[in-house]
Amino acid sequence: MRTFIALAAVALLAGAAAPPAEIRTAPHNAAAVSVPSAPNAWGGMRTGQEATLSDRVVDYQIEASLDPVKHTIDGKQRLTWRNRSSEPVRSVYLHLYLNAFQNAGSTYFTEQRKSGGGFRSGVDTKDGEWGYIDLRSVQQNGANVAWQFVQPDGGPVTDRTVVRMDLPQPVAPGASTTLDISFFDQLPRVVSRTGYFGTFHLVAQWFPKIAVLELPGERGAAQARWNAHEFHAESEFYADFGSYDVKLTVPKGYTVGATGELQGQPVEKDGKLTHHFVQGDVHDFAWTADSRSAKPLTGTWTGAGSPQVTITVLFPPEYASNAAPALKATKDSLDYFSQTLGPYPYKTVTVVIPPFNAREAAGMEYPTFFTADAYKDVTPGTFSAFELDFVTIHEFGHGYFYGILASNEFEEPMLDEGLNQYWNTRMLADLRRTIDATTPLLSKIGFAPRFDVWQVERAASPRDEPADPLGASAFHRLQGVGPVYSRTATTMHDLEAQLGKEVMGRAFKEYYRRWKFRHPSVADFREVLSEVSGKRELVERVFAQQVYSVSRVDDRIAKFSSAEVVPLPGVQVENGKHVELTAEQAEEREDKQRKAWEKAHPNAKEGEGPFPYHTMVTVRRRGADVPQTLVVTFADGSKETVQWRGEERWQTFEWTRPSKAVSAEIDPGRSNHLDVSKLDDSRTLKSDGRASRRWSFDFAAIVQTLISFIATL
């Protein structure tokens, strides 16, 4: 030890500089950020006066050639990356997402095995159907770059979805470097948003993609760090904004769609066509090629503040009926999102409807490009028609929350999936859309129930035993990522009921204005809500209960009574003397007063009488403290309204009034949407069988319909 200290002292005296500390990766358990980002995060708020929409960090020039028989891609990539930090960068991290499907030892498949689940349709990857990406060469200014596979999240050593590259030449602060990369893809049989089925190819997560270097003051970072997570079973993607210049070579006869704008007509050579796409201010690039595609359906859309948008719907012949509804839903989404959040900034939207047996490719978003779902029959007024609309709206909506706002879905999925689900449902409610829970056949025989979109969202949300905070990462969740969608939407709807719909709308529009093209955090979103609403205490309470932790909400009416205050036996003081009123005398006095009152009020209503009524209501709290309103209605039509707040687990409210109480109800405005059950929110003193009759009648109607249906077969 003495020798080491002595040598270190000599080095310092000689003026030797200590080697710079390695820039570390973000922790594997990173989740919702609680500290707001610095004002200059990601280059500061975009005003629209800048030369580019985003502060571009990367530039990708890619040339790729598809072999549709072997389902392989030969690729060359020139990646230029800018070091935004104040320190030299000696190593960079790249995502090789396609290696998630290389073997059963990847983090992706390991997590699936542990959970016992699959992705959507649960298609197994069979022998010969694996996919991977190979790095053939990487050079920096002509010098070979060494690399090694790493597992920043502590995944199995067999996971190869993140690679660390040690650069021959460090990248100085503010400088840029270029990596020339040759790579080879073997696409998997379509699985988890990418791959092939027959002649259909959805090519996503397919090129070496540099991770994000976050700086102090950005998304809670205290020092520069690489945000480079493995490809997890239930997480998606996060990347820097930049520009993409991509040339795709495929055989003639294949219809191609991709992120961005096509540059002129495809160039033909040796029986192949090269399609050239360019798009700036995006953070990913995906494409599709299929020889079975029908003639694309196209349309245009215009809106205030947006360029004219060309919409292209690509679809296979078997789902031709899906094309027009998907086009209309996309136009409706452009209308709604551009009006309620902000102008759509790009010139294209490409919608892909996957072919039969390729549903693993459905319902996924990329900048200016997304896949919808596919349905055999989309007769208006049926569940399939609603589903096609909703999936189209949802995936388009990601173009805002995932695409333009570009939050980190690894660590904060509620900002993408959750807020998008909330805004989708709000859109449907504003358009007065309901969920048509029927099929073409059932609708013909009169079975066509409809459900409110908010109620269905609430029903899908775990309320009785929620396990995970909304702010948990995508891959550290007991109940999986599903509740991120429904519980976030329900929580935001709950908050909307407390802040007001107009206020919530202004807050989301301001959130988009401040954070477009920047990568906001949960804390940044919280700050916008607090500032715009002016109700910081309320907003922070909701975030503390449901975002940074998880709390059950369960208030109920526990007891309810309303009884006359009649003469009672015992010793009383009358005219200064103690006088005993016996039980018999008390009963006689009660009878006398009652008869006299009834004679004087022959038309009295039920619940009125000679004696006042003492009403007691006990409310129980078996979850988080939420703003609660109690309304007690009396026989004469009058009401008592009280507010209940606090951590106490119960409280009794009492009134003595001339009229008997007939009902007691909490949350009369139905604004506490996270409440476990709304059936225990009200009580009546007189038996009321309306709820049970309704459920009985609904069940009987379903049974009768099914019996009638069976009888007709």
C-alpha positions in Angstrom: 0.0 0.0 0.0 2.8 2.4 0.8 4.4 1.7 -2.6 1.2 2.6 -4.4 0.8 5.8 -2.4 4.4 6.8 -3.2 4.0 6.2 -6.9 0.8 8.1 -7.0 2.5 11.1 -5.3 5.3 11.0 -7.8 2.8 11.0 -10.7 1.0 14.0 -9.3 4.3 15.9 -8.7 5.3 15.2 -12.3 2.0 16.6 -13.5 0.6 13.4 -14.8 -3.2 13.6 -15.3 -5.4 10.9 -13.8 -7.2 8.8 -16.4 -10.8 10.1 -16.8 -13.5 8.0 -15.1 -15.4 5.7 -17.4 -18.9 6.9 -18.3 -21.2 4.4 -16.7 -24.5 3.0 -17.9 -27.9 3.8 -16.3 -28.8 1.5 -13.4 -30.8 -1.6 -14.4 -33.6 -0.7 -11.9 -34.0 2.9 -13.2 -37.6 3.9 -13.2 -39.8 7.1 -12.8 -37.7 10.2 -12.3 -38.6 12.5 -9.4 -36.4 15.5 -10.1 -37.4 17.8 -13.0 -34.9 18.2 -15.9 -32.8 21.3 -16.3 -34.2 24.1 -18.5 -31.4 23.4 -21.1 -31.9 19.7 -21.2 -31.6 18.3 -24.7 -30.6 21.7 -26.0 -33.6 23.5 -24.4 -37.2 23.9 -25.5 -37.7 24.0 -29.3 -39.2 27.3 -30.4 -39.7 26.5 -34.1 -37.1 29.1 -35.0 -34.2 26.5 -35.1 -32.9 25.1 -38.4 -34.1 21.6 -37.5 -37.1 20.4 -35.5 -34.8 18.5 -33.0 -31.3 19.0 -31.8 -30.0 16.2 -34.0 -27.4 14.0 -32.3 -27.0 11.2 -34.9 -26.9 10.8 -38.6 -27.5 7.3 -40.2 -26.7 6.6 -43.8 -27.7 3.0 -44.5 -27.7 0.8 -47.6 -29.4 -2.5 -47.2 -30.3 -5.4 -49.6 -33.1 -7.9 -48.8 -33.0 -11.6 -49.8 -36.7 -12.4 -49.5 -36.1 -16.2 -49.9 -33.5 -16.5 -47.2 -35.0 -13.6 -45.2 -31.6 -12.0 -44.8 -30.3 -8.4 -45.1 -26.8 -7.3 -46.1 -26.2 -3.8 -44.7 -23.7 -1.0 -44.7 -24.1 1.8 -42.3 -22.3 5.1 -41.8 -23.1 6.3 -38.3 -22.1 9.8 -37.3 -22.6 10.6 -33.6 -22.0 13.9 -31.7 -20.7 14.0 -28.2 -22.9 16.5 -26.4 -21.1 16.0 -23.1 -18.2 18.1 -21.6 -15.9 15.1 -21.4 -14.1 13.0 -24.0 -15.9 9.7 -24.9 -13.7 6.7 -25.3 -16.3 4.0 -25.5 -19.8 4.0 -27.0 -22.7 1.5 -26.6 -24.8 0.2 -29.4 -28.1 -1.8 -29.4 -28.2 -5.0 -31.5 -31.9 -5.6 -30.8 -32.3 -8.4 -33.4 -30.1 -10.6 -31.2 -33.0 -10.9 -28.8 -34.2 -13.6 -31.2 -30.9 -15.4 -31.6 -31.4 -18.1 -29.1 -33.3 -19.1 -26.0 -30.6 -17.7 -23.8 -31.3 -14.0 -24.6 -32.7 -11.7 -21.9 -35.9 -11.6 -24.0 -36.6 -15.3 -24.0 -35.2 -15.8 -20.5 -37.8 -13.4 -19.1 -40.6 -15.0 -21.2 -39.7 -18.4 -19.7 -39.7 -17.0 -16.2 -43.1 -15.3 -16.7 -44.6 -18.3 -18.4 -46.1 -16.1 -21.1 -45.5 -15.2 -24.7 -45.9 -12.2 -26.9 -49.5 -11.7 -28.2 -50.4 -14.8 -30.2 -47.7 -16.9 -28.4 -46.2 -18.3 -31.6 -43.2 -20.4 -30.7 -39.9 -19.9 -32.5 -39.1 -23.3 -34.1 -35.9 -24.7 -35.5 -34.6 -22.7 -38.4 -36.7 -19.6 -37.4 -34.3 -17.8 -35.2 -33.0 -14.3 -36.0 -29.8 -12.4 -35.3 -27.6 -9.5 -36.4 -23.8 -10.0 -37.0 -21.3 -7.2 -37.0 -18.9 -7.9 -39.8 -16.7 -4.9 -39.4 -16.6 -1.6 -37.5 -14.1 1.1 -38.3 -13.5 4.6 -37.0 -11.5 6.7 -39.6 -10.2 3.6 -41.2 -9.1 2.0 -37.9 -10.7 -1.2 -36.7 -12.9 -0.8 -33.6 -12.8 -3.5 -30.9 -16.1 -4.5 -29.3 -17.5 -6.8 -26.7 -21.0 -7.8 -25.7 -22.2 -6.5 -22.3 -25.3 -7.0 -20.1 -25.9 -3.6 -18.4 -29.1 -4.9 -16.7 -27.4 -8.0 -15.3 -29.0 -10.3 -17.8 -27.6 -13.7 -18.9 -24.1 -13.6 -20.4 -25.7 -15.2 -23.5 -27.6 -12.0 -24.2 -26.0 -10.1 -27.1 -28.4 -7.1 -27.5 -25.9 -4.5 -26.2 -22.4 -4.1 -27.5 -19.7 -1.8 -26.1 -17.2 -0.4 -28.6 -13.8 1.0 -27.5 -12.8 3.7 -29.9 -9.3 4.0 -31.3 -9.8 7.8 -31.1 -11.7 9.4 -28.3 -14.5 11.8 -29.2 -13.7 15.3 -27.8 -16.5 17.3 -26.1 -18.7 18.8 -28.7 -17.0 16.9 -31.5 -18.5 14.2 -33.8 -17.2 10.8 -34.9 -18.2 8.5 -37.7 -18.4 4.7 -37.5 -18.4 2.7 -40.7 -20.3 -0.6 -40.0 -20.9 -3.6 -42.1 -23.6 -5.9 -40.7 -25.7 -8.9 -41.6 -29.3 -9.7 -40.5 -31.1 -13.0 -40.4 -34.7 -12.1 -39.8 -36.7 -14.4 -37.5 -40.1 -15.9 -38.3 -42.2 -12.9 -37.3 -42.0 -12.4 -33.5 -42.4 -9.5 -31.2 -42.7 -6.7 -33.8 -40.2 -7.9 -36.4 -39.5 -10.7 -38.9 -41.0 -12.5 -41.9 -44.0 -14.7 -42.7 -44.1 -16.0 -46.3 -43.2 -13.1 -48.5 -44.1 -10.5 -45.9 -41.2 -8.8 -44.1 -41.5 -6.3 -41.3 -38.0 -5.1 -40.8 -37.6 -3.4 -37.4 -34.9 -3.4 -34.7 -32.6 -4.3 -37.6 -29.6 -2.1 -37.7 -26.8 -1.3 -35.1 -28.3 1.7 -33.1 -26.3 3.8 -30.8 -27.5 4.3 -27.2 -28.4 7.6 -25.6 -25.7 9.5 -23.7 -27.7 11.4 -21.1 -26.2 14.5 -19.5 -26.5 15.9 -16.0 -29.9 17.5 -15.6 -31.5 15.2 -18.2 -34.1 12.7 -16.9 -32.7 12.7 -13.4 -29.0 12.1 -14.4 -26.5 13.6 -11.9 -23.6 12.9 -14.2 -23.2 11.7 -17.8 -24.4 8.2 -18.3 -25.2 5.8 -21.2 -28.8 4.7 -21.3 -28.3 1.3 -22.8 -30.7 -1.4 -21.7 -30.9 -4.9 -22.9 -33.9 -5.9 -25.1 -36.4 -7.0 -22.4 -39.6 -9.1 -23.0 -41.9 -6.2 -22.1 -40.0 -3.1 -23.0 -39.6 -1.1 -26.2 -37.1 1.5 -27.4 -35.3 4.8 -26.7 -32.9 6.7 -28.9 -31.5 10.1 -29.9 -33.1 12.3 -32.6 -31.3 12.5 -35.8 -31.6 12.1 -39.6 -31.9 8.9 -41.6 -30.9 8.4 -45.3 -31.7 4.8 -46.2 -31.5 2.9 -49.5 -33.4 -0.4 -49.6 -32.8 -2.8 -52.4 -35.4 -5.5 -53.0 -36.5 -7.7 -55.9 -39.0 -6.2 -58.4 -42.6 -7.0 -57.6 -42.2 -6.2 -53.9 -44.2 -3.3 -52.4 -42.0 -1.3 -50.0 -43.1 1.1 -47.2 -40.8 2.8 -44.7 -40.2 5.6 -42.3 -39.9 8.9 -44.1 -40.3 10.2 -47.6 -39.5 8.3 -50.8 -36.9 10.2 -52.9 -38.0 10.0 -56.5 -38.8 6.8 -58.3 -37.0 3.5 -57.3 -33.9 2.8 -59.3 -33.8 -0.6 -61.2 -30.7 -2.7 -61.6 -30.3 -6.5 -62.2 -33.9 -7.2 -61.6 -34.0 -5.3 -58.3 -35.3 -1.9 -57.2 -33.6 0.4 -54.8 -36.0 2.6 -52.8 -34.5 5.7 -51.2 -36.1 7.1 -48.1 -35.0 10.2 -46.1 -36.4 11.5 -42.8 -35.0 14.0 -40.3 -35.9 14.6 -36.7 -36.8 11.0 -35.9 -35.1 8.4 -33.7 -35.8 5.1 -35.5 -36.3 3.6 -38.9 -38.5 0.6 -39.9 -39.7 -0.8 -43.2 -41.7 -3.5 -44.9 -41.6 -5.4 -48.1 -44.1 -7.9 -49.5 -44.7 -9.4 -52.9 -48.4 -10.1 -52.0 -49.4 -6.6 -51.2 -52.4 -5.3 -52.9 -52.3 -1.9 -54.6 -51.8 0.6 -51.7 -54.6 2.9 -50.7 -53.5 6.5 -50.4 -55.0 9.7 -49.2 -53.9 13.2 -48.0 -54.6 15.3 -45.0 -54.1 19.0 -44.2 -54.3 20.8 -40.9 -53.3 24.1 -39.4 -49.6 24.3 -38.7 -48.8 21.0 -40.4 -47.4 20.2 -43.8 -49.7 18.3 -46.2 -49.5 14.7 -45.1 -49.6 11.8 -47.5 -51.2 8.7 -45.9 -50.4 5.3 -47.4 -52.1 2.1 -46.3 -50.3 -1.2 -47.2 -52.4 -4.3 -47.0 -52.6 -7.9 -48.2 -55.6 -9.0 -50.5 -57.3 -11.0 -47.7 -57.7 -7.9 -45.6 -58.7 -5.5 -48.3 -61.8 -4.5 -46.2 -59.5 -3.1 -43.5 -57.8 -0.5 -45.7 -60.5 2.2 -45.9 -61.3 2.1 -42.2 -57.6 2.3 -41.3 -57.2 5.3 -43.6 -60.2 7.0 -42.1 -59.1 6.3 -38.5 -55.6 7.8 -39.4 -57.2 10.9 -40.7 -59.4 11.2 -37.6 -56.3 10.8 -35.5 -54.4 13.5 -37.4 -57.4 15.8 -36.8 -57.7 15.1 -33.1 -54.0 15.0 -32.1 -53.0 18.0 -34.1 -55.8 20.0 -32.6 -55.5 18.9 -29.0 -51.7 18.5 -28.6 -50.0 20.2 -31.5 -49.4 20.2 -35.3 -48.1 16.9 -36.9 -44.7 17.9 -38.2 -44.0 15.2 -40.8 -45.2 14.8 -44.4 -46.0 11.1 -44.4 -47.8 8.4 -42.4 -47.5 4.8 -43.6 -50.0 2.2 -42.2 -49.2 -1.5 -42.5 -51.9 -4.2 -42.1 -50.1 -7.5 -41.6 -51.2 -10.6 -43.5 -52.9 -13.7 -42.0 -50.7 -15.6 -39.5 -48.4 -12.6 -39.0 -50.2 -11.0 -36.0 -47.0 -10.8 -34.0 -46.2 -7.9 -36.4 -49.4 -6.1 -35.6 -49.9 -3.1 -33.4 -46.4 -1.5 -33.3 -45.2 2.0 -33.8 -42.2 3.7 -35.5 -41.8 7.3 -36.6 -44.2 8.1 -39.4 -44.7 4.3 -39.8 -46.9 1.9 -37.9 -48.6 -1.5 -38.1 -52.3 -1.8 -37.4 -54.1 -5.1 -36.8 -56.1 -7.2 -39.3 -59.7 -8.6 -39.1 -61.7 -10.9 -41.3 -64.9 -8.9 -41.0 -65.0 -5.2 -40.1 -68.7 -4.6 -40.5 -69.6 -1.2 -38.9 -71.1 -1.5 -35.4 -69.1 -4.7 -34.5 -66.3 -5.3 -32.1 -63.8 -6.0 -34.9 -64.6 -2.7 -36.5 -64.0 -0.9 -33.2 -60.8 -2.9 -32.6 -59.4 -1.9 -36.0 -60.2 1.7 -35.3 -58.7 1.6 -31.8 -55.5 -0.1 -32.7 -55.0 2.4 -35.6 -55.7 5.3 -33.3 -53.4 3.9 -30.6 -50.5 3.3 -32.9 -50.8 6.6 -34.6 -50.9 8.2 -31.2 -47.6 6.7 -30.4 -46.3 9.0 -33.2 -46.7 11.8 -30.7 -46.0 10.2 -27.3 -43.3 7.8 -28.4 -42.2 9.6 -31.6 -42.2 13.3 -31.1 -42.1 13.5 -27.2 -39.7 10.5 -27.3 -39.8 9.5 -23.7 -37.8 6.5 -22.4 -40.1 3.5 -22.5 -37.5 1.2 -20.9 -37.7 3.1 -17.7 -40.9 5.2 -17.8 -43.5 3.4 -20.0 -46.4 5.3 -18.5 -45.3 8.4 -20.5 -45.7 6.5 -23.7 -48.2 3.6 -23.4 -50.1 5.0 -20.5 -50.5 8.6 -21.6 -51.2 7.5 -25.2 -53.9 5.1 -23.9 -55.5 8.0 -22.0 -55.5 10.3 -24.9 -56.8 7.6 -27.3 -59.8 6.9 -24.9 -60.4 10.6 -24.5 -60.5 10.9 -28.3 -63.1 8.2 -28.6 -65.2 9.6 -25.8 -65.1 13.1 -27.4 -66.2 11.5 -30.7 -69.0 9.8 -28.7 -67.7 6.4 -29.7 -68.8 3.3 -27.7 -67.5 -0.2 -27.7 -69.8 -2.4 -29.8 -69.4 -5.8 -28.2 -71.0 -7.9 -30.9 -70.3 -9.7 -34.2 -72.0 -9.4 -37.6 -74.0 -12.6 -36.9 -75.0 -11.7 -33.3 -76.0 -8.1 -34.3 -78.4 -9.6 -36.9 -80.3 -11.5 -34.1 -80.4 -8.4 -31.9 -77.5 -8.9 -29.6 -75.5 -5.7 -29.8 -74.5 -4.4 -26.3 -72.5 -1.2 -26.2 -70.1 -0.1 -23.5 -68.7 3.2 -22.4 -65.0 3.4 -23.3 -64.0 4.8 -19.9 -65.8 2.2 -18.0 -64.1 -0.6 -20.0 -60.7 1.0 -19.4 -61.5 1.1 -15.7 -62.7 -2.5 -15.7 -59.4 -3.6 -17.3 -57.3 -1.8 -14.7 -56.2 -3.8 -11.6 -57.9 -1.9 -8.7 -58.4 -4.4 -5.9 -54.7 -5.4 -5.6 -52.5 -3.2 -7.8 -48.9 -4.4 -7.4 -46.8 -1.9 -9.4 -46.5 1.9 -9.4 -47.3 3.5 -12.7 -43.8 4.8 -12.7 -42.1 1.4 -12.5 -39.9 0.4 -15.4 -41.3 -1.8 -18.2 -39.4 -4.9 -17.1 -39.6 -4.8 -13.2 -43.4 -5.4 -12.8 -45.2 -8.2 -11.0 -48.3 -7.7 -13.0 -46.6 -7.1 -16.3 -46.7 -4.1 -18.5 -50.5 -4.4 -19.3 -51.7 -2.3 -16.3 -49.4 0.6 -17.6 -52.0 1.1 -20.3 -55.3 0.8 -18.4 -54.3 2.0 -14.9 -52.5 5.1 -16.3 -55.5 6.0 -18.4 -57.8 5.5 -15.5 -55.6 7.5 -13.1 -55.4 10.4 -15.7 -59.1 10.3 -16.1 -59.4 10.4 -12.3 -57.1 13.4 -12.2 -59.1 15.0 -15.0 -62.2 14.8 -12.9 -60.5 16.7 -10.1 -58.7 19.3 -12.2 -61.4 19.7 -14.9 -61.3 18.5 -18.5 -60.4 22.0 -19.9 -57.5 22.3 -17.5 -56.2 18.8 -18.3 -56.4 19.6 -22.0 -54.4 22.8 -21.6 -51.8 20.9 -19.5 -51.3 18.2 -22.2 -51.0 20.8 -24.9 -48.3 22.7 -22.9 -46.5 19.4 -22.2 -46.3 18.8 -25.9 -45.1 22.4 -26.6 -42.4 22.3 -24.0 -41.1 18.8 -24.5 -41.5 17.9 -28.2 -38.3 16.6 -29.7 -36.7 16.4 -26.2 -37.3 13.3 -24.1 -39.2 14.4 -21.0 -39.3 12.4 -17.7 -42.2 11.7 -15.4 -41.1 14.6 -13.2 -41.2 16.9 -16.2 -44.8 15.8 -16.9 -45.7 16.3 -13.3 -44.3 19.8 -13.3 -46.4 20.8 -16.3 -49.5 19.5 -14.7 -48.8 21.3 -11.5 -48.0 24.6 -13.1 -50.9 24.7 -15.6 -53.5 23.5 -13.1 -52.3 25.7 -10.2 -53.0 22.7 -7.9 -49.6 21.4 -7.1 -50.6 19.8 -3.9 -53.3 17.7 -5.6 -51.1 16.7 -8.5 -48.2 15.8 -6.2 -50.5 13.7 -4.0 -51.7 11.7 -7.0 -48.2 11.1 -8.2 -47.0 10.1 -4.7 -49.9 7.6 -4.4 -50.0 6.1 -7.8 -46.9 7.0 -9.8 -44.0 6.8 -7.4 -45.8 4.2 -5.3 -49.0 2.2 -5.7 -52.1 2.6 -3.5 -55.4 0.9 -3.4 -58.4 3.2 -3.5 -61.4 1.8 -1.6 -63.9 4.1 0.2 -67.4 2.8 1.1 -70.5 3.5 3.1 -70.1 1.2 6.1 -73.2 2.1 8.2 -76.3 4.2 7.6 -79.2 4.9 9.9 -81.9 7.5 10.4 -84.2 7.2 13.5 -86.7 9.4 15.2 -85.7 11.3 18.4 -88.7 10.2 20.6 -89.2 11.0 24.3 -87.0 8.8 26.4 -87.5 7.5 29.9 -85.3 8.7 32.8 -84.9 11.7 35.2 -85.0 15.1 33.6 -84.8 18.6 35.0 -88.1 20.6 34.6 -88.6 24.0 36.1 -85.5 23.4 38.3 -86.8 20.1 39.7 -85.8 16.5 39.0 -88.7 14.8 37.4 -88.7 11.1 36.4 -90.3 10.1 33.2 -91.1 6.4 33.3 -91.0 4.1 30.3 -94.8 4.0 30.2 -95.1 7.8 30.5 -92.5 8.2 27.7 -94.5 5.9 25.4 -97.8 7.7 26.2 -96.2 11.1 25.5 -94.9 9.8 22.1 -98.3 8.4 21.1 -100.0 11.6 22.1 -97.7 13.8 20.1 -97.8 11.4 17.1 -101.6 11.4 16.9 -101.8 15.2 17.2 -99.3 15.6 14.5 -101.0 13.1 12.1 -104.3 14.9 12.6 -102.7 18.2 11.8 -100.8 16.8 8.7 -103.1 14.3 7.0 -101.2 14.5 3.7 -97.7 14.1 5.3 -95.1 12.3 3.2 -93.3 9.2 4.3 -90.3 10.2 6.4 -91.9 13.2 8.0 -93.3 13.2 11.5 -93.7 14.9 14.9 -90.2 14.1 15.9 -86.8 15.1 14.4 -84.7 12.4 12.9 -81.1 11.6 13.9 -79.1 10.4 10.9 -75.7 8.7 11.2 -73.4 7.8 8.3 -70.2 5.9 8.8 -67.7 5.9 6.0 -64.7 3.5 5.8 -61.4 4.0 4.1 -59.6 0.9 3.1 -57.0 2.5 0.8 -55.4 5.8 -0.1 -56.6 9.2 1.1 -58.5 10.7 -1.9 -60.9 13.7 -2.0 -64.3 12.4 -1.1 -67.7 13.9 -1.2 -70.6 12.5 0.9 -74.2 13.4 0.0 -77.1 12.5 2.2 -80.6 13.0 0.8 -83.7 13.4 3.1 -87.3 12.6 2.5 -88.2 16.2 2.1 -85.8 16.5 -0.8 -83.1 18.4 1.1 -79.5 17.3 1.1 -76.4 17.5 3.3 -73.0 17.5 1.5 -69.7 17.1 3.3 -66.1 16.7 2.2 -64.0 13.9 3.7 -60.2 14.1 3.6 -57.6 12.6 5.7 -55.7 9.5 6.7 -58.3 8.3 9.2 -59.7 4.9 8.3 -63.3 5.8 9.2 -65.5 8.7 10.2 -69.1 9.1 11.3 -71.2 12.1 10.3 -74.4 13.0 12.2 -77.3 15.3 11.6 -80.6 15.9 13.5 -83.2 17.2 11.0 -87.0 17.3 10.7 -87.0 14.8 7.9 -85.7 11.2 7.7 -82.7 10.3 5.5 -83.4 8.1 2.5 -80.0 7.6 1.0 -76.3 8.2 1.5 -73.8 8.3 -1.3 -70.0 9.0 -1.7 -68.4 10.1 -4.9 -71.8 11.2 -6.5 -70.0 12.6 -9.5 -68.2 9.3 -10.1 -64.8 11.0 -10.2 -62.8 8.4 -8.2 -62.3 6.0 -11.1 -59.6 4.0 -9.3 -62.0 3.0 -6.5 -62.2 -0.8 -6.2 -66.0 -1.0 -6.4 -68.7 1.6 -7.0 -71.4 -0.7 -5.8 -70.6 0.0 -2.1 -70.6 3.8 -2.7 -74.2 4.3 -1.8 -76.8 2.9 0.7 -80.6 3.4 1.0 -82.6 2.7 4.1 -85.4 1.3 2.1 -84.6 -1.9 0.1 -83.6 -1.1 -3.5 -83.2 -3.9 -5.9 -82.5 -1.9 -9.0 -78.9 -3.0 -9.2 -79.5 -6.6 -8.7 -82.5 -6.5 -11.1 -80.4 -4.9 -13.8 -77.7 -7.5 -13.5 -80.3 -10.2 -13.5 -82.1 -8.8 -16.5 -78.8 -8.4 -18.4 -77.8 -12.0 -17.7 -81.2 -13.3 -18.6 -81.1 -11.4 -21.9 -77.7 -12.9 -22.8 -79.0 -16.4 -21.9 -82.1 -16.0 -23.9 -80.2 -14.7 -26.9 -77.8 -17.6 -26.8 -80.7 -20.1 -26.5 -82.4 -18.5 -29.5 -79.2 -18.6 -31.4 -78.7 -22.3 -30.7 -82.3 -23.0 -31.7 -81.8 -21.5 -35.1 -78.7 -23.7 -36.0 
